[in-house]
Amino acid sequence: MIRGVWSPVTRLITICWLLLFSGCWTLCPALAKIPSTNSLNIWTSSENVKKALEPSVAQFQKDFNVSVTIDVLNKDLTTQFKTAAISSKGPDILCWAHDVVGELAESGLIEPLNVPPDLKNEFLPVALKAFTYKNRLYGYPYDLEAVALIYNKKFVSEAPKNLTELVELAKSIQSKNKNTFGFLFDINNLFFTFPILSSNGGYIFKDNDGQLDVNDIGINNIGAIKAGEFLHSLVKQGVVPPSTDRNIAFNKMKAGELAFTIDGPWALNDLRKSGISYGISPIPPLYGGVSRPFVGAHGFIVRRSSPNKYLAKELIEKYLVSKTGIHRLFKEDPRGPSRQDVLNELAGQHPDLMNFMESARVGIPMPNVPEMGSVWVAVGGALSLINMGKSSVNEALTQAQRQIENNVSKSQL
């Protein structure tokens, strides 16, 4: 064999044979862990993600002589994965959102990871936290996103310093401009209102040093009640109609008929096409707190029963979440990159992205525990009752708290 052209597998095998004959086999368990099968399968729901992965996968196939297929499944990826994995089938690697991690980990379907420290240090802390469940990491993050404040520069040149100031500006703009709204957003949706609920200490499940306590719920604490009263005041003052949803708000923004909204980076393409002059900033605080949005992340998850999980980890760690791999993912699906070095390199070219990432940096990963499923309906219902004037803030949030507590108790039986 010509010097300098040994493949990674050839080098690994040679080293391990040398160690075997020198009596040091226990120092090289990697060869024993290489599976007998010579293929990997990846599932994703996105054609863009598939396109981004293909060059990295092609290089891996060349280096390791391993066949890799990428399947795009457009329907209920989580359910299909669970059904297959329970029977020790399905993909070796799942590309999916972090909020399924708790459920899949509790079912024993996904592999806990020991990521090399040098690679782990490249990731943004909030991205790693999103894929952490009960202090174990279950995914290699590749992107993240969070909502932020979007404002129309026709009405204001910069973001207000706090939400009280924003409301006063919104009322003034609305009174001076016909057919114009000051502030609209999806006011009955927990995803969009959580930054406000969290600003003075409201929370879903208490975070105790990285571990969520599902028995400690903060939906009706003092901070959450203050936030609920603020939200209801927006309706009472005629700033936000109680039936406002995301489509109503964003269509007004695109039409140039809205000063402020809360939305995410998925809105950028349509914003640019609209031609309006806009700015993006972290959501201003309420009463001196910090508005912390939910952070969503996507990553690579390894099936626990995969016979190829050591090769899968090699593919992910050395190729898919390398600096080049994350750049490729951003090019095809421009969301916030999970790696700090990639984010630094993109900063000057993508100011909009950087502004959304500033919001994500102070955000809280959307809870990835199975108990989160009952929260959306309970809190969404409470917000609707509050904003429609059918219940007081305290009554509605207390009822939501009880509903979540009951569901958590049932799940623990």
C-alpha positions in Angstrom: 0.0 0.0 0.0 1.3 3.5 -0.9 2.3 5.6 2.1 -0.1 8.5 2.8 -3.3 7.0 1.3 -4.4 4.6 4.0 -8.1 4.9 4.7 -9.4 5.6 8.2 -10.6 2.0 8.6 -7.3 0.6 7.3 -5.4 2.7 9.9 -7.7 1.6 12.7 -7.5 -2.1 11.8 -3.7 -1.9 11.5 -3.3 -0.2 14.9 -5.7 -2.7 16.6 -3.8 -5.7 15.2 -0.5 -4.3 16.4 -2.0 -3.8 19.8 -3.5 -7.3 19.8 -0.1 -8.9 19.2 1.6 -6.7 21.7 -0.9 -7.8 24.4 -2.6 -4.4 24.6 -6.0 -5.4 23.0 -7.9 -3.9 25.9 -6.6 -0.5 24.9 -8.3 -0.8 21.5 -11.9 -1.9 21.8 -13.0 0.1 18.7 -12.4 -2.7 16.3 -14.5 -5.1 18.4 -17.3 -2.5 18.2 -17.3 -2.1 14.5 -20.5 -3.9 13.3 -20.6 -6.7 10.8 -23.1 -4.9 8.6 -21.7 -2.4 6.1 -24.5 0.1 5.8 -26.2 3.0 7.5 -29.6 4.5 7.1 -30.7 8.1 8.0 -34.3 9.3 8.3 -35.3 13.0 7.9 -38.5 14.8 7.0 -36.7 17.5 4.9 -35.5 17.4 1.4 -33.2 20.3 2.2 -31.6 18.5 5.0 -31.1 15.5 2.7 -29.4 17.7 0.1 -27.2 19.2 2.8 -26.1 15.8 4.1 -25.3 14.2 0.8 -21.7 15.7 0.3 -20.7 14.7 3.8 -22.2 11.3 3.4 -20.4 10.8 0.1 -17.0 11.6 1.7 -17.8 9.2 4.6 -18.7 6.4 2.1 -15.4 6.9 0.3 -13.4 6.9 3.5 -15.0 3.9 5.2 -16.4 1.9 2.2 -19.8 2.0 3.9 -23.1 2.4 2.1 -25.3 5.2 3.5 -28.9 5.8 2.4 -31.0 8.9 3.3 -34.8 8.5 3.4 -37.2 11.5 3.5 -40.4 10.6 5.4 -43.0 13.3 5.2 -45.6 11.8 7.5 -45.4 11.5 11.3 -41.7 10.8 11.6 -41.7 10.3 15.3 -44.5 7.6 15.3 -42.8 5.8 12.4 -39.5 5.8 14.2 -41.0 4.5 17.5 -42.9 1.7 15.7 -39.8 0.6 13.9 -37.3 1.0 16.8 -39.5 -1.1 19.2 -38.9 -4.0 16.8 -35.1 -3.1 16.5 -35.7 -1.8 13.0 -35.7 1.7 11.5 -32.9 4.1 10.8 -29.5 4.1 12.5 -29.7 7.9 12.6 -32.8 10.1 13.1 -32.7 13.8 12.1 -35.4 15.4 14.2 -36.5 18.0 16.8 -35.2 17.9 20.4 -38.7 17.8 22.0 -39.1 14.1 21.3 -35.9 13.1 23.3 -37.6 12.5 26.7 -40.2 10.2 25.3 -37.8 8.2 23.2 -35.2 8.0 26.0 -37.8 6.8 28.5 -38.8 4.1 26.0 -35.1 3.0 25.7 -35.1 3.6 21.9 -32.3 6.1 21.6 -28.6 6.0 22.5 -27.1 8.2 25.3 -24.0 9.9 24.0 -20.5 10.5 25.3 -19.3 13.2 22.9 -15.6 14.0 22.8 -14.9 17.1 24.9 -13.2 19.0 22.0 -16.4 18.5 19.9 -18.8 19.2 22.8 -17.1 22.5 23.4 -17.8 23.7 19.8 -21.6 23.6 20.4 -23.6 26.5 21.9 -24.6 25.5 25.5 -28.4 26.0 24.8 -28.2 23.6 21.8 -26.7 20.9 24.0 -29.1 21.6 26.8 -32.0 21.0 24.3 -30.9 17.4 23.7 -30.1 16.7 27.4 -32.6 14.6 29.3 -32.0 13.5 32.9 -28.4 14.8 32.7 -27.7 12.6 29.6 -27.1 13.8 26.1 -29.2 12.1 23.4 -28.5 14.1 20.3 -25.9 16.0 18.3 -27.5 19.4 17.6 -27.2 21.0 14.2 -29.5 24.0 14.4 -31.6 26.1 16.8 -34.2 28.8 16.6 -36.3 31.1 18.8 -38.8 33.9 18.3 -37.8 37.5 18.6 -39.4 41.0 18.2 -39.8 42.1 14.6 -40.5 45.8 14.1 -41.4 48.0 11.1 -38.9 50.8 10.6 -41.5 52.9 9.0 -42.9 53.5 12.5 -39.9 53.1 14.8 -36.1 53.2 14.2 -35.2 50.8 17.0 -36.7 48.4 19.4 -38.2 49.7 22.6 -36.4 49.1 25.9 -39.2 47.3 27.6 -42.7 46.0 26.9 -44.4 48.9 28.7 -42.7 51.3 26.3 -43.6 49.1 23.4 -47.3 49.2 24.3 -47.3 53.0 24.6 -45.6 53.3 21.2 -48.1 50.8 19.7 -51.1 52.8 21.0 -49.6 56.0 19.6 -48.9 54.5 16.2 -52.3 52.9 16.0 -54.1 56.2 16.9 -52.1 58.2 14.3 -52.2 55.8 11.4 -55.4 54.7 9.8 -55.8 50.9 9.2 -52.6 50.3 11.1 -52.0 48.2 14.2 -49.4 48.8 16.8 -48.7 45.3 18.2 -50.1 42.0 17.1 -49.0 38.4 17.8 -50.5 35.0 18.5 -51.7 36.0 22.0 -53.4 32.7 22.9 -50.5 30.5 21.9 -48.0 29.5 24.6 -45.1 29.3 22.2 -45.4 33.0 21.3 -46.4 34.2 24.8 -43.9 32.2 26.8 -41.2 34.9 26.6 -43.6 37.2 28.4 -44.7 34.6 30.9 -41.1 33.8 31.7 -40.0 37.5 32.0 -40.8 37.7 35.7 -40.2 34.1 36.8 -43.1 32.1 35.3 -42.0 28.7 34.1 -43.3 25.3 32.9 -41.2 22.8 34.9 -38.6 23.9 37.4 -35.0 23.5 36.1 -32.8 22.1 38.8 -29.2 22.2 37.5 -30.2 21.0 34.1 -32.8 18.5 35.2 -36.5 19.4 34.8 -38.7 18.6 37.9 -42.1 17.9 36.4 -43.7 18.0 39.9 -42.7 21.7 40.3 -44.9 23.7 37.9 -44.8 27.5 37.7 -47.8 28.3 35.5 -49.6 30.2 38.3 -46.8 31.7 40.3 -46.6 35.5 40.9 -44.5 36.1 37.8 -46.8 34.2 35.6 -49.9 35.9 37.0 -48.3 39.4 36.4 -47.6 38.3 32.8 -51.1 37.1 32.3 -52.5 40.4 33.6 -50.2 42.2 31.1 -51.5 40.1 28.2 -55.1 40.7 29.2 -54.3 44.4 29.4 -53.3 44.3 25.7 -56.8 43.1 24.9 -58.6 45.5 27.3 -56.7 48.5 25.8 -57.6 47.5 22.3 -54.1 46.8 21.3 -54.4 43.1 20.4 -57.8 41.7 19.5 -58.4 38.5 21.5 -58.7 36.2 18.4 -55.4 37.3 16.9 -53.3 34.4 15.6 -49.9 34.2 13.9 -51.3 34.4 10.3 -53.3 37.6 11.1 -50.3 39.3 12.7 -47.8 38.3 10.1 -50.0 39.2 7.1 -50.4 42.7 8.6 -46.7 43.0 9.1 -46.0 41.9 5.4 -48.6 44.5 4.3 -46.8 47.3 6.2 -49.8 47.8 8.4 -48.2 46.7 11.7 -45.4 48.1 13.9 -44.5 45.2 16.1 -44.9 41.4 16.2 -43.4 38.3 17.7 -42.3 35.7 15.2 -39.4 33.4 14.3 -36.7 33.1 11.6 -39.0 31.0 9.5 -40.6 34.4 8.6 -37.5 35.9 7.1 -38.0 34.8 3.4 -41.6 36.3 3.3 -40.4 39.4 5.2 -37.7 40.1 2.6 -40.2 39.5 -0.3 -42.6 42.0 1.2 -40.2 44.8 0.7 -40.8 46.5 4.1 -37.9 47.9 6.1 -37.7 45.8 9.3 -35.6 45.3 12.4 -35.2 42.3 14.7 -34.3 42.3 18.4 -34.7 40.1 21.5 -38.1 40.5 23.0 -38.1 43.5 25.4 -38.5 42.6 29.1 -41.6 43.0 31.3 -41.1 44.8 34.6 -37.3 44.5 34.5 -37.0 40.8 33.9 -35.6 38.9 31.0 -37.9 37.7 28.3 -36.8 34.1 27.6 -38.3 32.5 24.5 -38.6 28.7 23.9 -35.6 27.5 21.9 -36.2 24.7 19.4 -33.3 22.6 18.1 -32.8 19.9 15.5 -30.2 17.2 15.8 -28.9 13.7 15.0 -30.2 11.0 17.2 -28.8 7.4 17.2 -31.1 4.4 17.5 -30.1 2.4 20.6 -30.7 -1.0 19.0 -28.7 -0.1 15.8 -26.0 -2.7 15.0 -24.1 0.2 13.4 -24.2 2.8 16.1 -20.4 3.1 16.4 -20.2 3.9 12.7 -23.2 6.2 13.0 -21.4 8.2 15.7 -18.3 8.3 13.5 -20.3 9.7 10.6 -22.1 12.3 12.8 -19.1 13.4 14.8 -16.5 13.6 12.0 -18.6 14.6 9.1 -22.2 15.7 9.7 -21.6 18.1 12.7 -18.1 19.1 11.6 -17.7 22.8 10.7 -18.1 22.0 7.0 -21.1 19.8 7.7 -22.9 22.6 9.7 -22.1 25.1 7.0 -23.7 22.8 4.4 -26.8 22.4 6.5 -27.1 26.2 6.9 -26.7 26.7 3.2 -29.7 24.4 2.4 -31.8 25.2 5.4 -30.7 28.6 6.9 -31.5 28.3 10.6 -29.2 29.2 13.5 -26.1 26.9 13.5 -25.4 24.9 16.6 -21.6 25.5 16.4 -20.1 28.7 17.8 -17.3 28.8 15.2 -19.8 28.6 12.3 -22.0 31.2 13.9 -18.9 33.5 14.1 -18.1 33.0 10.4 -21.7 33.8 9.4 -22.2 36.8 11.6 -21.2 39.5 9.1 -23.1 38.1 6.2 -26.4 37.4 8.0 -27.3 40.1 10.5 -31.0 39.0 10.7 -29.9 35.6 11.8 -27.6 37.0 14.4 -30.4 39.1 15.8 -32.6 35.9 16.2 -29.7 34.1 17.7 -29.3 36.8 20.4 -32.9 36.0 21.4 -32.1 32.2 21.4 -29.0 32.8 23.6 -31.1 33.9 26.5 -33.9 31.4 25.7 -34.9 28.2 27.4 -35.0 24.9 25.5 -38.6 23.8 25.0 -39.1 21.1 27.6 -38.3 17.7 26.1 -40.1 15.7 28.8 -43.1 13.5 27.9 -45.2 15.5 30.3 -45.0 18.6 28.1 -47.7 17.2 25.9 -50.5 18.2 28.4 -49.1 21.7 28.8 -49.9 23.2 25.4 -53.7 22.5 25.7 -53.9 23.5 29.4 -52.1 26.9 29.0 -53.5 27.6 25.6 -57.0 27.2 27.0 -56.2 29.4 30.0 -54.9 32.2 27.7 -58.1 32.0 25.6 -60.3 32.3 28.7 -58.3 35.2 30.0 -58.2 37.2 26.7 -61.9 36.5 25.9 -62.8 37.9 29.4 -64.3 34.6 30.5 -62.1 34.0 33.5 -59.8 36.0 35.7 -56.1 35.6 35.2 -55.6 33.9 38.6 -58.5 31.5 38.1 -57.5 30.5 34.6 -53.8 29.9 35.4 -54.6 28.0 38.6 -57.0 25.8 36.6 -54.3 25.2 34.0 -51.8 24.4 36.8 -54.1 21.8 38.3 -54.8 20.3 34.9 -51.1 19.8 34.3 -50.5 18.5 37.8 -53.3 15.9 37.4 -51.9 14.8 34.0 -48.4 14.5 35.5 -49.7 12.4 38.4 -51.5 10.1 36.1 -48.3 9.6 34.0 -46.4 8.5 37.1 -48.9 5.8 38.2 
